[in-house]
């Protein structure tokens, strides 16, 4: 099914070096006798590089020739040959598509190996039966976010094309790293193409040349830069050499902060909005904000600039000064009671920020994945406007997706980003999905359990901010409930309230649940049919590192390159690409020519190359493995908000008024004045959070679920080359997920370093290994998400030994405005785990009976 790849001709003592690109960055792979020997960061030949540079105060920054990798980039050998690879098609032993389906046993029974012909017969028969019985709307498909890198072999390419062609209920994966920005900031400045995150082109030069202070608010950019590797590390060192001060505001003293922050301001989770209000208060009362800019570029900051017909007292300034209905001035003293940061610290921070050109790093992060998460992004965006966004030295950046060096997208056209459609961008025809029914990922389990659902929001990718106001029903008129679910990938799906998710996957309404994935992890273990797919080491592709495509701004601080994914090794076992699987299914429905249009994998890549202006023939690029763009010539930087800053009339924002709407006309038109989504941003205490006094009597700790440092969401949890660096080995020999706790909290519970602990709340419980540290404040426990769930009873509410913190997290909605899960609005308690008692209570789970992944029964 797959053509043999050309390989890079560079040889060393261990064999041939081939190129590919991962979520950790671009790689060089040493291969001997068709086996991976080692994996290294991409190292560009100096003769291939005409680098750009940035000169400031006699110091020069040039991107390194070696592309630094995130930690999981170096364990490719173990990843490719993991004992948890899905090597063959596997069927759950007690699932009989012609008889008893035993959906209640998903995750509890082993698997039997079957042939590809048997697997395709099952797929075809099940799809035809579902369509004939219920109609196409009963077919549903879903993809796991952030799979292996590539343009062609990505869900926006092969997966979306196939299911739109067949017709199915699409499960929308709403912005799942910056929910609050998409739901909140997009109301203020539009920018729906990037879903609330404003383009930040040329910000590297702006920060380097103009800023004195960098504020990291809820950001760990060195290790949460999930697309371009650790390509910021040397840049941060250079900024420190230039004398830039760095202030970190976050509950966790994170990796970037440890390396480069001059000051850490620990803030209690979910209270960021209170401190933002207090900073605005200081600026207003001391007159250290850009009034003229707000008058001409924004609406709703003060009473004089409210939209016509809006009652008095609803401006942002009135709310901050206490002149609105609540009558409470949002002073630093007021904020201290809400966020735990001393008032004197807030006064000082606000004055330092106002006195110097400041780069504000704030997008994404846990602060926008919680209850009322729209409000802090709106408040943060308002702080940006008060500093005159677009003015030299005034910019807003995220940990990934936005910081950019010179990026000439007009004269240097590179390969598609992963969101640009891959094969669909070079095919002649596209069949739009004929099924009108959509369902959002966050509502999937509730919809299946309840059977009927009415909710806001629909297709939240690549539409507009107004989509949040659209009402939807499940099932849609004329459509069926879902009875068939096929999931592409397994390891990155991290739904809140894991036990609720496991229950939904066992619901008999889901008559068939298929997963195609490289590794037997997480949701694979719940599947009726598991299909083996290749990793990036076993197929060809063409991509540009850190280029996501149409819905994400250019995010590049290194040497801009195009990487050809050379096939490094033969497919492991009987694994094939998703495109190959879907092409075979399409063939059985008489649609293979419609799907592929006669193209092979290499044909598609040749056509994708043809859409670029890379001055290297396709076969030469395929042979060499990479191309490095030269420094742009006659390049005119177009700084973030530059046009809008200089002429807002000629360069309007994509909002109803063309201005930044601190007072949202969309919110006012839809909700009027609503306590959960007011027309100007407010601080709203969470229902389950720092100020939940009654609930905190039972669960006094706030769970902090930052991105894991040594995993990519859920991937690589089983790679011992990583796990031994961070997990805690228990006295039973099991490697437990680390739980970070403040020394005072540990002492109060009689806990010591490396204790195996039990974290719990009303939703579930999970076990972990204790790490005592002052890197988290009192009242906070860091429990990263993504660990593979390992419930001791197979998933019916017993402790999760694997440390899957999602069994604790909150599936409740953010607000009436956004249906996304409030993951981080979670209160827990922690105690020492009685291992002997737990082992006695759950002997089968303790012995590993329920760990059925990759095991034939």
N, C-alpha and C positions, 0 to 999 in steps of 0.2 A: 504493500500500500504506500510505501514511502520510498522516494528516490535516494540513491546513495549521494552523500554530500561530498563536495570538494573539501579539502582541508588546507589550512594554512601551512605553508612550506617550511616555516621556522622549526628547526629541530634542536633539541638539547639532549643531555645524557639520558633523560627519561623518556624520550620519544618525540612525538609530534605535538606542537602547540596549536590548539584551535581556539576560536573565539566564540563567545556567546554573551548574552546579557541577562542579568537576573534582577530581581527586585532590590538586591543589595548593591547593584552597579554592574558595569561591564567586566567580563572575566576573560582570562586566558586559562585554558584547560590543557594540561599535559596528558597525552594519551599514549599508551604503549600496548600493542596487541589488542586494540579496541577496548581497553579498559582505562578508566580515569586513574592517573597516578597522583596528580595534585592539582589544586586550583589556586590561581594567583590573581591579584588585581590586574586590570588592563594596564599595559605598559606601552605607551606610544613611542615609536621610533622618532628621535629628535629631527631626523631628516624629513619627517612627514608633517612637522608642526611649524606653523607661522603664527605664534601666539599673540593674543591681545595682552595688554598690560594696563595697570592703573598706577599712576605716579602721584604721590601725596607727600609733601614735606620732605622731599629727597628720598623717600622710601618707595619701593616698587613691589607691586604684587603681580605675579604671573601664575596662571594655573599650573599645577604640577603635571608632569608627564605621566605619572602613575595615578590612576584613578582610585582613590581610597574606597574601601568597601565597608558596609555595615557588617556586624559580626557573623551573620548567617551566610554571607557570601563565601566564606572560606571553607565551609564544610560540605562542599558540593559532592565530594567523593562519598561521604557517608550518606548524604541525602539520596544520591542516585541508587545506591545499593542497599538502602535501608531494609531491614527485615520486615518493615511494615509497608513495603511497596506492594501495590496491587499488581500481581504478575499475570493473572489469568482472569477471565470472566468467572464470577462467583455468584451462586444463588443460595439464598438462605434455605437451610435444609427443610424447614417446615412450612415454606411458602409454596403453595401449589396453585398456579394461575388457573388450573382447570378444576380445582377443588378447594380445600381449606386454605385460607390465606393466613390465618393466625396472626393478625396484625398486632395483637397484644404481646407477642413474643419478639417484636423487633428490638434488637439490642441484647437479647438474651440467648439466642441460639447461634450455633456455628454455621459454616458455609461449606458448600460443595463446589468443586471445580466443574465447569461446563465448557463446551466449545463455543467459539464465536458464532457458528451457525445456530446452535441452540439459543444463544443469547439474542441474536437478531430475530429468530422465530418468535421468542417471547415478546420482544419489543414490538414487532409488527402486529402480532395477534392482540396484545393488550391495547395498543393504540387504536386498532380497527374496532375492537370491542367497545372501547370507551366512546369513540365517535358515533358508532351505530346506536349505542344505548342512550347516551346523554347529549351528544353533539360535541363539536370541537371545543366549546368553552369549558368542558370538563377536563380537558388536557391543560396542565399547567407546568411551567418550567421556571427554574430559578438558577442563578449562578452565584457562586461564592466569590466575594469581592477580592480583588488583588491576587489573581492567579499568577502563574509564571509569566514573565515579561514577553512582549512581542506585539507586533502589529497584526500579523495574519492570524496567529493562533491565540486569539483573545475573544472573550465572549461578545464584545461589540461587533465582531467580525463573523465567524462561522456560526456561533450559537444564535444570535439574534436573527441572522438571515434565515436559518433553517426554520425557526419557530414562527416567524412572520409568514414564511411561505406556507407552512402547514396550517397555521391558524390555531391560536391557543390563548388561554388567560395568562397574561404576562404579569409576573410578580416584580413590581418596581422596587429597585434598591435605591431608596432615597439617599440624599447626601449623608453618609454615615460616618464622617469624621468631623464634619463642621455643620451639624444640623442647625444649631442656633444661628449661625451666620446665614445659611440659606433661608431660614424662616424669618429672620429678623432684619439683618443688614440689607438684604435684597429689597426690603420695603423702603429703605432709605435712599439707596443710590442705584437700585436696579442691578446691573451687571449680572443678569441671569445666565449669560453664557458661561460664567464661572461660578454660578450659584452663590452669589452673595460675597464672594471674595474678589475685590477689585484688582484689575491687572496691576502688576508691580514691576514693569519692565524698567531696566536701567537703574534699579534701586541700589545695586552694588556700588556704582560710582557715586550716587547721591549720598549714601551713608559714608563712604570712604572720604569724600571730599568735604562734606558739609556738616556731619553730625558730630557732636561731642559726647552724647549720652545715648545708650541703647537700653531700652526697657524690655525685658523678657517677661511677659505676663502670661502665665500658663503655657510656657513654651520650653521645649528641649530640642532645639533645632539640629544639633549635631547627631542625635540618635533617633530622632523622629522624622528625619528627612528620608521618607520611605521610597524614594524613586531614584535619587541620584547618588546613593552611597553617602559616605562621610565626606562629601566634597566641600563642606564648609569648614572643616577642621582647621586647615591652614589659613583660611580667610579670617577666622576668629582670632587666631594667634597674631596675624598681621594687624588687625584692628586694635588689639591690645598694645602692640608695639607703637601704634599711632597715638596711644594715650586715651583711647575712648573708655569712658566709664560704663560698666554694665551693672544693672540692677535687676535682680530676679524676684518676681512676685509669684509665688506658687506655694501650695502646701508641701510639696516635695522639693527638697534641695537636690535638684536633678543633675544630670551629667554635665550639661553645658555650664550650669551654674557652678558646679564644683571646679571646673577647669578655668572659668573666665569671669565669674561674677565678682564684683567688688562688694556687693551687699545683697543679702537675702532677706526678703520681707515675707515671712510665712503668713499666709492668709487661710482662713478656714474655708473648706470646700463649699462652693455654692453661694458665697457671699461677696463675690467679686463686684457685683453691681453696686453694693453699698459703698465700697471704697471708690468706685468710679464716680458716684454721685458726690462724694465728699471732695474729690479732686476738682470736679466742676465747681463746687461751692467756693473753694479757695480762689480759683481763677476769677470767678464772677465778683466776689466781694473785694478782691485786690486789683481788679481791672487788668489782669494779665492774660487776656485772651484776644482773639482777632475779631473784634466787633464788626469792622467794615466787611471782612470776608463773609461772615455769617449773614450780614444784611443783603449781600448781593448773590451769594451762592447757595443759600439754604432757606427753607421756610420752617417756621415754628419754633425758632430758638427763643424768641421773646414775643410779647403780646403784640408789638407793632408789626410782626411778620407772620401772624397766623393767617391761614386761608380765610377768604371771605365767608362770613356766615358762622364761623366757629365762635362759641361763647368765650367770654373772658375767663382767664385763670387756667387755661389749658396749655399754655406754652411750657417749654422745658425749663426756662429760667424761673417761672413762677413755681413750678414743682420743686426745684432745687432750693429756692429761697424760702419755701414754706408759705408762699402766697397763694397756693392752690388749695384744694378742698381739705387736704389732711392737715394743713397748718404747721407742718414740721420742717424746720430748716435742716438741710442735709449736711450738717457740719461734720468735721472730722470727729468730734466728740460723739455725735450721733452714730457715725459709722463704726467707731470703736466697739460699741455695744453690739453691733450686728456682725462684724467680721473678725473681731479679735485682734486687729492691728491697732496699736496705740495711736491716739490722736496726734501726738507730737510727730510720729513717723509719717503720718499722712500729710500733715502740714509741710514737713520738710520735703517730702517727695514731690508734692504739687509745686512747690516753689522752685526746686531744682529743675523740674520738667519745663516749667515756664521760662526759666532763665537761659536755657541752652537749646540749640537745635537738637532734636531728639528723634530717634528712630523707634517706632512703637511696634513691637513684635507681639501679636495677640491672636492671630487667627487659629482656628481649630482648637484641639485640646479638650480636656475634660470639662472646662468651664462652660462649654456650649453643648453638652450632652446630658442635660439634667432638667429638672422641672423649671419651667419659665425661662428656658435657655435662650429664647429670642431676645430677652431684655438686656443681658450683659453685652452681646454683640452690638445692639443698638446704642447702648451707653458708650461702649468703646469707640464706635464710629463717630458718635457725637464729640467725644474728646478729641478725636482726629480732626474734626471740622473746626473745633475751637482753636486748633493750632494751624489752621489754614492749609489743608492738604493740597499738595502741589507746589507749595513754596519750597525753595531749596532747603533741604534738611528736614522737611516734614513729610514723613512717609509711614505706611503701615505694612507690616510684613508678617508672613506666617512661617512655621517651622519648615514647611515644604510648600510647593505649589506656587510660590510667588517671588522669592528673591531671585533677581536676574542680573546677569552681566550683559555684555553686548550680544544682541540676538537679532540678526538681520533676516527677518522672515520674508522680506520682499525680494532680496537678491540672492539669498541662500535658502533654497527650498529643500528641506530634508525629508526623510521618510515620515509616513503618517505616525501620529501619536496613537496610543492604544484606543483612544475614544473616537478616532476618526473613521472607523468602520471597516478597516482592513480590506477584505475581499469585496465588500460592498462598494467601496470607493473606486474599484476598477472593473466591476461587472457592468454589463450593458443594461440589465433590467433588475428591478427590485419589486417584490410582491409585498404590498402592505398587508398587515395582519387584518383579517376580516372579522375577528372576534373583538367586540367593543369592550369587553370586560377587562379591567385592570384590578390589581389588588396590591397594596403596599406590603413590603416585607414585615413591617412592624405590626400589621393587622392580620397576618396570615394565620397564626394559631388561633386567635380569637374568632376569625371568620369560620374556620373549620369547626371549632367547638360549638359556636352559637348557631351556625347555619344561615343566619341573616345578620346584616350589619349595615349601618348608615354612618358614613364618616366623611370628613373633609380631606381633600387632597387626592390627586390621581397620579398621572404620569409626571413625576417631579424631576425627571431628567430632561434637560434641553427644551424646556417650555418657557415658563415665565413665573414671576412671583405671584401673580394672580391665581396660579394653579392651587395654592394653599386654600383659597376660598371656595373652590369648586366642591360641590357635594356629590358623593358617590354612594351607590348601593351595592351590596353583595348579597345574592347574585344580581347582576344587572338585568333589567327587563329582557326577557327572551333568552337569558343565559342560564346555564346550569351551575350548581355547586361544583367544586373541584373534586375529582375522584382519582386523578393521576398526577403524580409529581415526579419530574425528572430534574435532578440537581447537578449542575456542572461544577465540580470541585467540592471539597469537603472541609478543609482545615481552617478557612477564614470566616466561616459563619459563626458569629458570636451573638446570638439573640439574648436579650435580658430574660431573667427568670427561666433558667435552663430546664427546670423540672416541668414547667408549663410547656416548653417547647418539646420535650421528650414525650409528654402526654399527647400532644397534637400529632406527632409522627406515628403514634400507635393507634390513632383513631381509625376505626374500620371504614370511615368514609374515604380515606386515602387507600384505595384498593391496590394500588401499585406505587411503590416508591423506589426509583432508580437513582443511582449516583455513579457518575463517571469521574474518576479521580486517579492521580498517581499513587496516593498513599491511603492506607486503610486506617483512617482516623475519624474521630468525631462522628459526623452524620453518616459516614460509610457504614458504621456499625449498626445503624438503624435501617439500612436499605434492604429491600427484597432482592435486588439485583445490583451487583457492583461491577463496573466496567473499567478495565485498566487503561489509563492514558499516559502519554509520554511526558517527560519533563523537557525543559529547554535544551538539555544535553542530547536529546534523541530526535531532534527535528531541526528544520531550517526555518529561519525567520529573518526579518530585517527591521531594525528599530533605531530610534534615537534615545539614548539614556536621558531620563528626566523630562522627556517630552510626552505629556499625557494626551494632548490633543485639544479638541475644540472646547471642552468645558473647563479647562484649567489654563491659566496664563503660563507663558514660558517661564521655566524655573531653572536657570542654569548659571552656575558660578565656576564651572570648570571649562575644559576644552570641549567645545561643541563637536560632537562626532556622530557618525552613523555606524552602527555595529551590525555586521552580518552574523547571524547565528549559524555557525557551521555545525553540522551534525557531528558531535564528538564521539558518540558511541552508538552501537546498535540498540534498538529499543529493548528495554529490560522485559524479559518474559514475552508475553504476547501483547504488550501495550502498543497502542496506536494513537494517532492524534484524534482529538474530538472531531475535527473536520472529516477524517476518514470514517468515523463511526456514523456521523450524520449523513455523509454521502451514501453510505450503504443503506441506511433507513430510507433516505430519499429515493434511492433506486427501487426499493420494494414498493414505494408508492407511485412509481413511474415519474419521479421528479428529479432524478439525478442531473439531467442536462439543464434543467431550470436552476438547480442549486449551484452547480459548478460551472455551467456554461462551457464545458469542455476543457477546463483548466486543471492543471496539476498544481501541486504545492509550488514548484519552481516557476511555473507560468505566472501564478499570482504574484510571486516575489519579483519577477522580472517586470511585471506591469506596475507594481508599486514603485520600484526603482525608476521606471519611466516617468512617474509623476514628479520626481525630484529633478533638480538640476545639478546633481552630483557629477562632477566632470570626470568620472571614472566609469568605464563600461561595466555593465552588470557582471559579466563573467570575471573581470579583474577584481571587482569588489568582493565577489563570492569567494575568490581564491585567496585574497589577502586578509579579509575579515573585518576591515574597518576603513573609515575615511575620516580625516580630521579637517573641519572647516578652517580656512585661514582667517586671520583677523579681518573683520569687515573693513572695506575701504570706503572712505568718504561717508562714514557712518554718522548720522545725526541722532544723538540720544533723544528719546521721547519719554522723559521721566513720568512716573506715575502721577496721574491727574494733571499733567502739565498743561494740556490744552484747556481743560476746565478751569484751572487756576487763572490763566491769563485772560480767557474770554469765555465765560460760562454761557453766554447767549449763542455763540457760534459753536460751542462744544457742549451741548446740554447732556445731562445725565439721562439714562433711559428710565425715567420715572414719569408719572402723569404730568408733573409740573415742569420737568426738565431740570429741576434743582434737587439738591440733597434734601430729602424730606425728614427732618428731625420730627416734625409733626407729619405722620403718615396719612395722606388723603385716602389711601386704600383701606387702612384700618378704620378710619373714621366712617367711611362709606359703608363698610361691612358690619362693624360692631358698634359704632358710636363710642361711648365710653364704657369699656369693659375692664373689670378688675384684673383679668388675666392677660389682656393684651391692650393696654391703654394706647391712645394715639401718639403720645410721646413716651419715650422709654422711662420706666420706673425700676426701682429695686423692689422685688416681691419675694419675701421669705418663702423658702421651700416647705412643702407639707411634710417631707421626710428629709430633714437636714439639721443644720447647726442650731436652728432656733426652734426645733420641734421638741419642746420641753417634756411633754408627757411621754412621747415615744422614746425619748432618750433615757428615760428611767429604766426601760427594759434593754435598750440597745444603745449604749452611750458612745460608741465609736463610729466615726464616719469612714466608710470604705472609700479608698482612693484607688481607682482603676486606671492607672496610666498605661500607655503603650509599653509592652515588655521590651527590654533592651536586647535580649538574646533570642527573640522569636520574631517572626513576621506574622502578627496576629496569632493564629493558632499553629502555623507551620513551624516545623523543626523542634517541636516540644519533645520529640523522641530521640533527638540527636545527642548522644552522650558527650560528644566533643564540645557541645555548648552547655548541656544541663549540668555537667560536673563543675562548671564555672560559677553557677549561681544557685542551684537547688540545694536543699538541705537533706542530707542522708540520715534517715531515721534509724533507731536501734533495730528496727525490723528489716533494714536493708533497702527500704523503699525511698525513692528520691521525691521529697515533698517540695511543693511550690513555696517560695519564700514569702513570708508576711513581715512587713516592716512595722515596728512599733516603737514609740517613744519610751525611753527608760522609765519615766514616771508611771506610765500606764502599765508597763510590764511589772514593775515593782508592786503596784497596787493589786495585781492579780497573782502575785507569787510566781511569776514566770521568769525563766532565765534563757540565755542565748541557746539556740538550737533545740529548744523544747518543741515537740510536735503539738500543735494547738488545733482547736476546733473553733471556727468562726461560724456564727449562726444568726439567723433572724427568723421571722415567721415564714419566709419563703423556702428556706432550706439551710443546709450546713455544708461546710467544706473544710478539709484539713489542710494544714500547711506547716512549714518549718519556720520558727521564729528567728528573725533578725532584729536585734535591739539597736536602735540608732537615733541620734538626734536629728537626722535628716527629715523626720516628720514631726510635726508639733503634737502636743498632748491632745488627745481626743480624736486622732486620725490614725488609721491603719492602712498601709499600702498593700494591696493585693492585686497584682497585675492580672489582666484578663488573658484568655487564650490558652490556658493549660487544658490538656485533653481531659475531658470529664471521665471519671472512673467511679461511678456510684456503686456503693457496696451492696446494693440490692438490685443492681441493673437499671436503676433510674426510677424509683418509686418514693423518693423522699429521704432515703438514708444519707449519711454523710458522703460527700464526694471526696474520695481519697486523693484524686488527682489534683485537687486544688483549683477546680474550675470556679472562679469567683462569680461567674454569671449565674450560678444557682442562687446567689444572694441578691443579685441586682434587680433593679426596679423596672418592670415592664409598663408602669403607668405612663400616661402621656405627659408631654412637656406642659401643654396648656390646651385650651380650647382651639388655639390657632395651629398647633403642630402635633401630629399624631405620633411622632418619633418617640422611642423609648427613653425614659429618664434614667439611663444606665447608672449615672454617678450619684443620683439622689438616693443613697442607700445607707441605712444605719444597721450596725451589727454589734454583737458582743463576741468576745474571744475568751476562751478558757483553755486550760491544759487538757489535752486529749488523753483519755484513759485507754491506752492502746489494747491492754488485755481485755477490758470490758467490751470495747468495740469489736475486737476480733471474735470474742465469744458470742456477741449478739449477731454478727454477720459473718459466719464462718465460710460460707460459699464465696462471698465477695472478697473476703480477706485472702482466700487461697487463689484468687484470680479466675474463678469460674466465669464471671461475667465479662472478662476481658477477651471478647471473641474476635477481635480484629485480626485479620490475616490468618485465621486459624480454620482449617478444615475440620468439620465435626467428625 
